[in-house]
Amino acid sequence: MMSNAKQTIQEGKAILGIEFGSTRIKAVLIDENNTPIAQGSHEWENQLIDGLWTYSIEAIWNGVQNCYADLRANVKAQYDTEIERLASIGVSAMMHGYMAFNEKEEILAPFRTWRNTNTGAAAAELSKLFNFNIPLRWSISHIYQAILNKEEHVKDITYLTTLAGYIHWQITGKKVLGIGDASGMLPIDSTTKNYCADMVEKFDKLVEPYGYSWKLNDILPQVLSAGEDAGTLTAEGAKRLDISDHLQAGIPVCPPEGDAGTGMVATNAVRKRTGNVSAGTSSFSMIVLEKELSKPYEMIDMVTTPDGSPVAMVHCNNCTSDLNAWVNLFKEYQQLLGIPVDMNEIFGKLYNHALEGDADCGGLISYNYISGEPVTGLAEGRPLFVRSANDKFNLANFMRANLYASVGVLKIGNDILFNQEKIKVDRITGHGGLFKTKGVGQRILAAAINSPISVMETAGEGGAWGIALLASYLVKKADNESLADFLDNNVFAGNTGIEITPTPEDVEGFNKYIKEYQSCLSIEKEATIVKK
């Protein structure tokens, strides 16, 4: 297999996927069978500057170059060869946010990520205007909030895009965006597979009094579905990825996508009546719908699959960050005792011990709000652990409460879909860091949404693998072969993963926990006021 992989790389038949996650940029190289053969990564962190979460342009390019260099070094070490040609490339990143540029291609304001919740006034007004839930993190909310704030730079905008769209533009020269990522900028019409024309018209009329020289369609990326031509790697783009100057230009690049879309692809959840849950720094669930919802819901975002099918998305700003912080305390304690630290062992023991706790966590409640949480109406967050004197405070219940908290907000949103809209699904697949400890996160999520959850062995490959698969679809799809069929026929071949079905006791316990969680939200709200 090693010699086959080496030959694949040398013959330029390997495919590269790069994804910009919240804490890590990851590159995955796959072979002709869509199997990962090499990886590279770079750790990074967002910065809170002037009250807004951001990554600098320098950090973006330093990060992707270090990530690619790590991939290249690993290929050299594993296969004693160099990456020079590729069959195709795909770029993915965190969805939403705000990257605005002028005619000189200069960024006009620091990149505002999905994590920012300062757009409440804009999102509320646009939701009413469009009769459609417009989340705080969507690009259209960010630009309208900048207009409401009378930010000087808005008049100079010639291009507005997402992080994935920005990278793609810089390496191909094409101002395009995959339809899934585009659906997190502005609502998509699933019939035309383009931005909703009536909403574009309403927005232009809304901002007309400000006298800007641009119209919305002038500054948004062109929308492309999976498999469509999105340009090729330019010579300058090759140098921006590979500073060693080995990578050649002319490689096809698939439409750039958001992390939600790549998560759907990586879990084979692009067909109707399938869904997936991604649980890492943030969490979101994606359910591919058979029909539109009966009405807009503030807690549910309507986006699309990478090939344009409507998707109900519940997006939570917080998931495992606070849980990880608690686990790190146990690591520090172990270090104090002079015991060698194995983080996989620590996570494994603590997570599995949590399953020995009470199904309702013994009354303990955790709020994992590192940042604001729009689903529960919090513009800011304060990590908070709550208990009364009579609650059953022990390690198992403590860990279980923190695991419940990681998917608690996700449950609140999904209860609307399953209980009110009566949505039907055939399969939900979990992926992301929460599921690394076998069976635990899966069981917790199954209890939360009262549905069987599957996890595949490939789930750990994540979005970088997902965008590599979209790049594979670009160059390998058969005539008129849908994305869902391509994934079934060429990637997953009937593999639906290992499934865990929720127990009645776990479901009842989580329902009791979430009832207390919601009734005590006033404590979390008060904490955001008191502790500044």
C-alpha positions in Angstrom: 0.0 0.0 0.0 2.9 2.4 0.7 4.3 1.8 -2.7 0.9 2.4 -4.3 0.5 5.7 -2.3 4.0 6.8 -3.4 3.1 6.1 -7.0 -0.2 8.0 -6.7 1.7 11.0 -5.4 4.4 10.8 -7.9 2.0 10.5 -10.8 0.0 13.5 -9.6 -3.2 11.5 -8.9 -3.5 12.4 -5.2 -6.1 14.9 -4.1 -5.7 17.5 -1.5 -8.2 18.8 1.0 -7.5 21.8 3.4 -9.8 22.9 6.1 -9.5 25.9 8.4 -11.1 24.9 11.7 -11.4 27.0 14.8 -8.3 25.6 16.5 -6.5 23.7 13.8 -5.8 24.0 10.1 -5.7 20.5 8.6 -4.6 19.1 5.2 -5.5 15.6 4.0 -4.1 13.9 0.9 -6.2 11.1 -0.5 -5.6 8.4 -3.1 -7.6 7.3 -6.1 -9.8 5.2 -3.7 -10.6 8.4 -1.7 -8.6 6.9 1.2 -6.3 9.3 3.3 -2.6 8.6 2.7 -1.0 11.7 4.4 -1.9 14.5 6.7 -0.5 17.8 7.9 -1.8 20.3 10.5 -1.2 23.6 12.2 -2.6 24.7 15.5 -4.0 28.3 15.8 -6.3 30.3 18.0 -8.7 33.2 17.5 -8.0 36.5 19.2 -10.5 38.8 20.9 -9.5 42.3 19.7 -11.7 45.3 20.4 -14.5 43.1 21.5 -14.5 41.0 18.3 -13.2 37.5 17.6 -10.8 37.5 14.7 -7.8 35.9 13.0 -5.3 38.1 11.3 -4.5 37.8 7.6 -0.9 37.0 8.6 -2.1 34.2 10.8 -4.3 32.8 8.0 -1.4 32.6 5.5 1.2 31.6 8.1 -1.1 28.9 9.2 -1.9 27.4 5.8 1.7 27.5 4.8 2.8 25.7 8.0 0.0 23.2 7.5 1.1 22.5 3.9 4.8 22.3 5.0 3.8 19.8 7.7 2.0 17.7 5.0 4.9 17.9 2.7 7.4 16.8 5.4 5.1 13.9 6.4 4.9 12.8 2.7 8.7 13.0 2.5 9.1 11.0 5.7 6.5 8.4 4.7 7.1 8.0 1.0 10.4 9.6 0.3 8.9 11.7 -2.5 7.7 15.3 -3.2 4.3 16.7 -3.9 4.5 18.4 -7.3 1.2 17.7 -9.1 -2.2 16.9 -7.8 -5.4 15.7 -9.4 -7.5 18.4 -7.6 -7.6 20.6 -4.6 -10.4 21.7 -2.2 -10.5 24.4 0.4 -12.9 24.6 3.3 -13.3 26.8 6.4 -15.5 28.0 9.2 -18.7 29.3 7.7 -20.2 32.7 8.0 -18.5 35.8 9.3 -17.3 38.9 7.5 -14.3 39.5 5.2 -14.7 42.7 3.2 -12.2 43.9 0.6 -11.7 47.0 -1.5 -10.7 47.2 -5.2 -7.0 46.9 -4.2 -7.8 43.5 -2.5 -7.1 45.0 0.9 -9.1 43.8 3.8 -11.2 46.8 5.1 -11.8 45.5 8.7 -10.4 42.7 10.7 -12.0 39.3 9.8 -15.1 38.9 12.0 -15.7 35.2 12.6 -18.8 33.1 13.2 -18.2 33.5 16.9 -19.2 37.2 17.1 -22.6 38.0 18.5 -22.6 41.8 18.1 -25.1 41.8 15.2 -28.3 41.4 17.1 -30.0 44.6 15.8 -29.1 43.8 12.2 -30.2 40.1 12.4 -33.5 41.0 14.0 -34.4 43.6 11.4 -33.3 41.4 8.5 -35.2 38.4 9.8 -38.4 40.6 9.9 -37.7 42.1 6.5 -37.1 38.7 4.8 -39.6 36.7 7.0 -36.7 34.2 7.3 -34.5 33.5 10.3 -31.2 35.4 9.8 -28.6 34.3 12.4 -26.2 36.7 14.1 -23.2 35.1 12.5 -24.3 35.3 8.8 -22.4 37.6 6.5 -25.5 39.6 5.6 -26.0 40.3 9.4 -22.4 41.5 9.7 -22.5 43.9 6.7 -25.8 45.4 7.8 -24.6 45.8 11.3 -21.5 47.6 10.0 -24.0 49.9 8.0 -26.1 50.5 11.2 -22.8 51.3 13.0 -22.0 53.8 10.3 -18.6 52.2 9.7 -16.6 54.2 7.2 -15.2 51.2 5.3 -18.6 50.0 4.0 -18.6 52.5 1.1 -15.3 51.0 -0.2 -16.4 47.3 -0.4 -15.9 45.7 -3.7 -16.0 42.1 -2.5 -17.5 40.3 0.5 -16.8 36.7 1.2 -16.1 34.0 3.8 -12.8 32.6 4.9 -13.0 29.6 2.4 -14.0 32.0 -0.3 -11.1 34.3 0.5 -8.5 31.5 0.3 -10.0 30.2 -3.0 -10.0 33.6 -4.5 -6.4 34.2 -3.6 -5.2 30.9 -5.0 -7.4 30.8 -8.2 -8.3 34.3 -8.9 -12.0 33.3 -8.9 -14.6 35.0 -6.8 -16.9 32.0 -6.2 -18.3 30.1 -3.3 -19.9 26.7 -2.8 -23.6 26.8 -2.4 -23.5 25.4 1.2 -21.1 28.1 2.3 -23.0 30.7 0.4 -26.2 29.8 2.2 -24.5 31.1 5.4 -24.0 34.5 3.7 -27.5 35.0 2.5 -30.5 32.7 2.0 -30.4 30.4 -1.0 -33.4 29.7 -3.3 -33.2 25.9 -3.7 -35.0 26.1 -7.0 -32.6 28.5 -8.7 -29.6 27.4 -6.6 -28.7 31.1 -6.2 -29.2 33.8 -3.6 -32.9 34.6 -3.0 -33.6 37.3 -5.6 -36.4 38.9 -3.6 -34.2 39.2 -0.5 -31.4 40.7 -2.5 -33.9 43.3 -3.9 -35.3 44.0 -0.4 -31.7 44.5 1.0 -30.7 46.9 -1.8 -33.8 48.9 -1.2 -33.2 48.9 2.6 -29.7 50.4 2.2 -30.4 52.6 -0.7 -30.7 55.8 1.5 -27.0 55.3 2.5 -25.9 56.0 -1.1 -23.4 53.3 -1.6 -22.1 52.8 -5.1 -22.5 49.0 -4.9 -25.5 46.7 -5.1 -25.5 43.4 -3.1 -25.0 41.2 -6.2 -22.0 43.3 -7.2 -20.0 42.3 -4.0 -21.1 38.7 -3.3 -19.3 35.6 -4.6 -20.8 33.6 -7.5 -22.7 30.6 -6.2 -21.5 27.2 -7.4 -22.8 23.7 -6.7 -20.6 20.7 -6.0 -18.9 19.4 -9.1 -19.0 22.7 -11.0 -15.9 24.4 -12.5 -14.4 26.7 -9.9 -11.1 27.5 -11.6 -7.5 26.2 -11.3 -4.5 26.9 -9.1 -2.6 29.9 -10.3 1.2 30.1 -10.2 0.9 32.8 -7.5 -1.6 30.6 -5.6 0.8 27.6 -5.7 3.5 29.8 -4.1 1.0 31.0 -1.4 0.4 27.4 -0.4 3.8 25.8 -0.9 6.6 28.2 0.0 9.1 25.5 -1.1 8.0 26.2 -4.7 7.5 22.5 -5.6 3.7 22.6 -6.2 2.8 23.2 -9.8 0.0 25.5 -11.1 -3.0 24.4 -13.2 -4.6 22.0 -10.7 -8.4 22.1 -10.7 -9.9 23.5 -7.5 -13.5 22.6 -6.5 -16.0 25.1 -5.2 -14.9 26.3 -1.7 -17.2 25.0 1.1 -18.0 25.7 4.7 -17.3 23.3 7.5 -21.0 22.3 7.7 -21.0 21.1 4.1 -17.7 19.2 4.5 -19.1 17.6 7.7 -22.2 16.4 5.7 -19.9 14.9 3.0 -17.5 13.2 5.5 -20.5 11.5 7.2 -22.3 10.6 4.0 -25.2 12.8 5.0 -26.2 14.8 1.8 -29.2 12.6 0.9 -32.7 13.6 2.1 -33.7 12.1 5.4 -30.1 11.9 6.6 -28.3 14.1 9.1 -25.1 14.6 11.0 -23.9 16.2 14.2 -20.5 17.9 14.4 -19.2 18.4 17.9 -16.0 20.1 18.6 -15.2 23.7 19.6 -18.7 24.6 18.4 -21.4 22.1 17.5 -24.1 21.9 14.9 -26.6 19.4 13.6 -27.6 19.2 9.9 -30.8 17.4 8.8 -31.4 17.2 5.1 -35.1 17.9 4.6 -37.7 16.4 2.3 -39.6 19.7 2.4 -39.3 23.2 3.8 -40.2 23.8 7.5 -43.7 25.1 8.2 -42.4 28.4 9.5 -39.2 30.2 10.4 -37.7 29.4 13.8 -35.1 31.6 15.5 -33.2 28.6 16.7 -33.0 26.9 13.3 -31.0 28.1 10.3 -31.9 27.1 6.8 -28.9 26.3 4.7 -28.1 23.8 2.0 -26.0 20.7 1.2 -23.0 21.3 -1.1 -25.4 20.3 -4.0 -28.2 22.6 -3.0 -30.8 20.6 -1.0 -32.5 22.4 1.9 -31.0 21.6 5.3 -32.2 22.5 8.8 -29.2 23.5 10.9 -29.0 24.0 14.6 -25.7 25.8 15.3 -24.3 26.2 18.8 -21.4 28.5 19.5 -20.1 26.4 22.4 -19.4 22.7 22.7 -16.3 21.1 24.1 -14.0 24.1 25.1 -15.2 24.3 28.7 -15.3 20.5 29.0 -11.7 20.4 27.8 -10.8 23.1 30.3 -12.1 20.9 33.2 -10.3 17.9 31.9 -7.1 19.9 31.8 -7.5 20.5 35.6 -7.2 16.8 36.1 -4.1 16.7 33.9 -2.5 19.4 36.1 -3.4 17.4 39.2 -1.8 14.3 37.7 1.3 16.3 36.9 1.4 17.5 40.5 1.5 13.9 41.6 4.4 13.2 39.2 2.4 10.8 37.2 3.1 10.7 33.4 0.2 12.3 31.4 -1.5 10.5 28.6 -4.4 12.8 27.5 -6.2 10.0 25.7 -6.2 8.0 28.9 -7.4 11.0 31.0 -10.3 11.7 28.5 -11.1 8.0 28.3 -11.3 7.4 32.1 -13.2 10.6 32.8 -15.7 10.2 30.0 -16.4 6.5 30.8 -16.7 7.3 34.5 -19.4 9.8 33.6 -21.6 7.0 32.3 -21.7 5.7 35.9 -23.4 8.9 37.1 -27.1 9.5 37.5 -29.0 9.8 34.3 -30.1 13.4 35.3 -26.6 14.2 36.6 -27.8 14.3 40.2 -29.1 17.8 39.8 -25.8 19.3 38.7 -25.9 21.8 35.8 -23.1 23.2 33.7 -23.2 26.1 31.3 -20.3 25.8 28.8 -20.6 29.4 27.4 -17.1 30.5 26.5 -18.8 32.9 24.1 -22.4 34.0 23.6 -25.1 31.5 22.6 -27.8 32.8 20.3 -30.0 29.7 20.6 -30.6 30.5 24.3 -30.5 34.3 23.8 -27.1 35.0 25.3 -25.0 37.7 23.6 -22.1 37.0 25.9 -21.0 33.9 27.7 -19.7 33.0 31.2 -18.7 29.4 31.9 -20.7 28.4 34.9 -21.2 25.4 37.1 -24.3 25.3 39.2 -25.4 23.1 42.1 -27.4 23.2 45.3 -26.4 21.8 48.6 -28.6 18.7 48.3 -27.5 17.7 44.8 -25.4 14.6 44.3 -22.0 16.1 43.8 -19.5 13.4 42.8 -17.0 13.0 39.9 -19.3 10.8 37.7 -22.2 13.3 37.9 -19.8 16.3 37.5 -18.4 14.8 34.3 -21.8 13.7 33.0 -23.2 17.3 33.6 -20.3 18.7 31.5 -20.9 16.2 28.8 -24.6 17.0 28.8 -23.8 20.7 28.6 -21.7 20.1 25.5 -24.8 19.1 23.5 -27.5 20.7 25.7 -28.2 23.7 23.4 -28.1 21.4 20.4 -30.9 19.4 22.1 -33.1 22.5 22.5 -33.0 23.3 18.8 -33.5 19.7 17.7 -36.5 19.2 19.9 -38.3 21.7 17.7 -37.5 19.7 14.5 -38.5 16.3 15.9 -41.3 17.2 18.3 -42.9 20.2 16.5 -42.1 19.7 12.8 -42.2 15.9 13.0 -39.1 15.6 10.8 -38.2 12.0 9.8 -34.6 10.8 9.5 -33.2 7.5 8.5 -29.7 8.0 9.8 -27.8 10.6 11.9 -24.0 10.4 12.1 -21.8 12.0 14.6 -18.3 13.3 14.0 -15.8 15.6 15.8 -13.7 15.6 19.0 -16.6 14.7 21.3 -16.7 11.2 19.7 -13.0 10.4 20.0 -13.6 8.4 23.2 -15.5 5.4 21.9 -19.2 5.2 22.6 -19.4 7.9 25.3 -20.2 11.1 23.3 -22.3 8.9 21.0 -24.5 7.7 23.9 -24.8 11.2 25.3 -25.9 12.6 22.0 -28.4 9.7 21.4 -30.0 10.5 24.7 -30.1 14.2 24.0 -32.0 14.0 20.7 -33.7 10.6 21.4 -32.4 9.1 18.2 -30.0 6.4 17.2 -26.5 7.9 16.4 -23.9 6.3 14.1 -20.2 7.0 14.2 -17.9 5.9 11.4 -14.3 5.0 11.8 -13.6 7.8 9.2 -15.4 10.4 11.3 -12.1 11.5 12.9 -10.9 12.5 9.4 -13.3 15.4 9.6 -13.8 18.3 7.2 -10.4 18.2 5.5 -11.3 14.7 4.2 -14.8 16.0 3.4 -13.5 18.8 1.1 -11.0 16.4 -0.4 -14.0 14.2 -1.3 -15.7 17.2 -3.0 -12.4 17.8 -4.9 -12.6 14.1 -5.9 -16.2 14.5 -7.1 -15.1 17.4 -9.2 -12.7 15.3 -11.3 -14.1 11.8 -11.0 -17.9 12.0 -11.1 -19.7 10.1 -13.9 -22.1 11.9 -16.2 -25.1 13.2 -14.3 -23.9 11.3 -11.1 -25.3 13.1 -8.0 -23.1 13.8 -5.1 -25.1 11.4 -2.9 -24.6 8.6 -5.5 -20.9 9.4 -5.9 -20.4 9.1 -2.1 -22.4 5.8 -1.9 -20.7 4.3 -4.9 -17.1 5.4 -4.5 -16.5 6.3 -0.8 -18.7 4.6 1.7 -20.0 1.5 -0.2 -22.7 0.7 2.3 -20.7 1.6 5.5 -23.1 3.3 7.9 -20.9 3.0 11.0 -21.5 1.7 14.5 -24.9 2.7 15.8 -26.0 3.3 19.4 -29.7 3.6 20.3 -30.7 5.7 23.3 -32.0 3.9 26.4 -35.3 5.1 28.0 -33.5 5.9 31.2 -30.9 8.1 29.5 -33.6 10.0 27.5 -35.7 10.6 30.6 -32.6 11.7 32.5 -31.5 14.1 29.8 -35.0 15.6 29.6 -35.0 16.2 33.3 -31.5 17.8 33.1 -32.5 20.1 30.2 -35.6 21.2 32.0 -33.5 22.3 35.0 -31.0 23.8 32.6 -33.6 26.0 30.9 -35.2 27.0 34.2 -31.8 28.2 35.5 -30.7 30.2 32.5 -31.5 33.4 34.4 -28.4 32.6 36.5 -26.2 32.5 33.4 -27.8 35.7 32.1 -27.1 37.4 35.4 -23.5 36.2 35.4 -22.9 38.0 32.1 -24.1 41.3 33.6 -22.3 41.0 36.9 -18.9 39.7 35.8 -17.5 42.0 33.1 
